[in-house]
Amino acid sequence: MFELSAEERAIVEVVADFVDREVRPAARKLEHANAYPERLIDRMKELGVFGLAVPEPYGETKVSKTCYALVTEELARGWMTLAGAFGGHTVVSHLLAVFGTEGQKTRYLPRMATGELRATMALTEPSGGSDLQAMTTVARRAGGRYVVSGAKMWITNARRSGLIALLCKTDPEAAPRHRGMSILLAEQGPGLTVSRDLPKLGYKGVESCELVFDGYEAPLDAVLGGEEGRGFAQMMRGLEVGRIQVAARALGVGRAALEDSLRYAQERESFGKPIWEHQSVGNLLADMATELRAARLLTLDAAARLDAGERCDMEAGMAKLYASEAAMRIALNAVRIHGAAGYSTEFDVERYFRDAPLMIVGEGTNEIQRNVIVKQLVGRHRA
């Protein structure tokens, strides 16, 4: 089910080599300085990472979602920030490839494939997170254009993205509410202000910002797919990819924590033997490895279903839910195994422990994932 082509295997191997040679040696210093990894992002562009979701003829290296998940895992293993730096970009690439008009695809996708044009998506608002239908950002027609007013929060890469997939209301009076929602392909310009960078526990080095739209204007053909009222359904399809991506990020963080712990447990001795031989430590390592393997299988299963053209909102939700919770547990156990060293900024495990919570609350909280899962369960198994 999870077979990769020879070309896809080579892509994963190239990214893994990039992580080992260039990312891991630099990540700790960059993360502690909260410095944007310009050089590493440029290398990702050279490697074609930003074009992994862009199909021909607009790009050259579109891969399966299974391969995409494994590439994301490798990047997050090196530094979760790098996986986030291209995560929203690839979701927007997917939205354009599936729903965009030919003009929209031609305008954006070739430049997105090379990383020349970076993209992000804007959903969350200051007054609400997971209740997307309650959003207050509105795009009203005026003189042959849309005029947008509203605000968005926690937008990754907002300062460096030239394109924003903005979920907003083009018909605030529509009933049900989701039928009045559209995705606007908004480019940086007057009326759009990146007001501030939000301080964070982890996920350093990449900006997460507040956006303010005050009289921002967009042409009528900026609506994704050219038809109003389809934005909510389009974004839900995009979030299937997004949740697989977040699950894969969690895999990367969990894997890094496990690998560092395995190394440390063999090198560190107490009472005359390596600490992994002590049952308490050995049990932690066994549980960490088991949870990581289960999380990877869930994630790859969701990716394979998406590759097969099947609906996978339940499976993607399950993968995101389980992988993120597993990453949090694995990161905490890594701190336990390292003891006092795990609390030191001289070791990477403290970073994994700060990065892991993001996957629990990001891309729809895990409480929302449970709602999605149970609704799908009931829908697929009607009494």
Steps between C-alpha positions, in 0.01 A plus 500: 500500500787734580726431202702789360637524150877495455492874433301564819738289707787705362322824595450383859864393519623835367293688757620268778861566398433876496358474853800305633767711331355852516194526723586315820841667544342846468155459654579549869681830454238636260213390723642654815559827313149483348674570169332450165686219317551682170785279379315177581183626330703583190642148500146360525413702190801357318396147599150557357321455834260787439375339180406159644126571469515673160401279203626517144510710288535761777766312696744214456510303826144433618503194722244277670362612834680204653833634377397850608432374854839329519680812375317703763605251768864530397492881513330499840757249625762764431302803613123515510509864391616399151202267456272786603670741264371305201188339651243770428668563166435144386139508621443809285674322211259211544197732512608672179578172323160349590265801493678784320402638163747458217590868532564464874715191450706667228540819703620342823605135483822527291644758738378307803672185374840670508436682827531836326144563619421381853142445612311460825138461608302721736213343697520572874366829637570686827151430634480136392708207393338173400151642438577613147138564409486775767776703337446872454745578218283619210569569132231726350460582132554865419564646156600177334733397785490347845572718801617294796474587868596280794794343683677165514731349762783247518585525130832326437738657247273804475786746445675291236201367305395684189171311476241437772210257462253705702185330626233769538129570457386630162135463608464564875123440486520152347326212675649265590802719571757289319328568167602863525873426534763529228877478471659816362847476350635816663834648404692739724390861443340814643240435766673183621720546806708242680449667836719294732690178551349289778736372773511120531619226734663312213484494120770766495668645194185537292248778555140446610316825450184700536359634170269798471290560187371857493363601162716242323392459137509186287374439145188289448704225336694454826234254624650151496333306221315810374177433692393642835365289785724197461780609731405300807481169314823580314685580821376183667654304213819698540509425870511128424846569358576743781418249772710231335779755490460585870496130587823457303654793687412323824668186366817696435508652848422165661762322293769754587414466868514120481828493306667743740373295794625172356843652446513652847373184671785299349770756582387597851582257781375467855562229756758349269291449187337699213175652620292323232565178691308641796143383459344843560698654214464197275123504542486867402701433184279203408182705542644794304596279205164323500301824505714650226447198275124504557488874425694452177267225380194717567659791314604294199158336488333842476748609234444183296123553509545855373727371222226251406250784464302396805354729762730494802382769742444238772830323432694828483336608825594172665859530381531859619337420834707193580834616358491834680408349836765231449764764417419682823536184706820398320652845550422494872645150534812622319543765768457232769763276340746787475438603860638843586663515157154488344418829669814664367507712186826325412294198391233496228239310700384818673421641155299193404300541823423864409418424135273199557196686646453697178382188318237440770338843458591583138301425182188445709540407867493136596163558661373603156664192348297282735182676386593439136579135568181419684278673243666301225472180701126547546456608139677190370332259743139605521291284735 
